[in-house]
Amino acid sequence: MFHTISSRVSSPQLRLSLTKSLIPCALSIPLSRCCSMNPSRYFHTCFSSDNYSGVHPAVLQKLHQKNQEIPFAPAYSDHKQEVERSLRQRVFDNEGLDVWMVGIGTAANVLGIRTCLRSNYESVICASQSHIRVHELNCMELFSGAQVIEVPVDTETGGKIQIEQVRKILVPERDCHSTRPRVLSLTSPTEFGSVYTMHELKAFSELCKQYDMFLHLDGARFANAVAAMGGINAAVEIGKYIDVLSFGGTKNGMMGAEAVVFMNHPHRTPFHLDEFERIRKQGLQLFSKTRFLTYQFEALLEDDLWLKLGEKSNRYAKEIASAITELNSPLVSLHTPLETNQIFARVRRDLVTALNEEFKFYTWEELDDGYNIIRLVTSSEIPQDVVNVFIEKLQSLVKTLSTQKQ
């Protein structure tokens, strides 16, 4: 640190003065504080979100490889033939699907749904905790003109919409004083980490067909959902029931890439699919050098790496959840059943404070009884050692705090 700062100062006298003043300041910083200032340590102790994780080496290697092989190409060419082939033949077993690249999850959701809308007097049904309702500003309403109709969800249902809730919105038939529902948007895994079962997806699909609607799936953590449902065969089955998928990459080892996948089932093609290029341009998502978004998917689709990473992050979460259960302590317990890579735990507030000194995570809710609901999200890019250290620290703190209260 001293060399970096002092080397930028031209005056030898000022450089010496700076060095003398910096050394005492640095020595006064605790060692633990110095470690926390290290970006790599901050990442390794972070369970806040899989958005915080780094980029998988295979993605970086693919980008470097393609940059060498194809140094020049038309600015807006997707180079998506290989990705489409993998999705059509391996992931979804659907030769008719189309895929388009965008840079962020909000765009994947908004542009994918916008393509299904016939007019701006239509509406989108979604969960009250869904990203398009809570975490994506009013992008859906602003860009599409559609009304967003929220369905109340809670932890008891794992954040999942119940089909009867949707049916009540659709029946009786809505007249000209109300918007016409055109899209049902589900999130799997949900914001509480739960996964819609095949039976549920099939039922929603049939309901959408009955009311001339499209079924959109926000798959920001699609790899985690597919891994939890049994693997690649689950992806094929899911693809039969949904019409549009926001296929997440950023949370699963990519630098920043998402895909909008249109399944194009017979007689179920979104209204404006032939205009998606213009919709994407209008939505500020037509990047120059778009091919470098595509290459990231190409890297993770090879040998089903995308799915292996989902399985890995799910396994990490299972290890932590199992450790919490085995503690059998009043200080900490699982708040919701674990299905994917999001752990929701009920933790006494002093334990939350102690854990927060070394590990970063979100407090989801502060309860009145001295407990917090916290969320821990595991990423495939976290080393196994870090998961082990977290478990050991949790066990140690529970033991210490339990003794102090006796």
Buried (B, 14 or more C-beta within 10 A) or exposed (E): EEEEEBEEBEEEEEBEEBBEEBEEEEEEEEEEEEEBEEEEBEBBBBBBBBEBBBBBEBBBEBBEEBEEEEEEBEEBEBBBEBBBEBBBEEBBBBEEBBBBBBBBBBBBBBBBBBBBBEEEBBBBBBBBBBBBBEEBEEBBBEBBBBBBBBBEBEBEBBBBBEBEBBEEBBEEEEEEEEBBBBBBBBBBBBBBBBBBEBEBBBBBBEBBBEBEBBBBBBBBBBBBBBBBBEBBEBBBBBBBBBBBBBBBBBBBBBBBBBBBBBBBBEEBBBBBBEEBEEBBEEBEBBBEEBBBBBBBBBBBBEEBBBBBBBBBBBBBBBBBBEBBEEBEBEBBBBBBEBBBBBBBBBBBBBBBEBBEEBBBBBEBBEEEEEBBBBBBBBBBBBEEEBBEBBBEBBBEBBEEBBEEEE
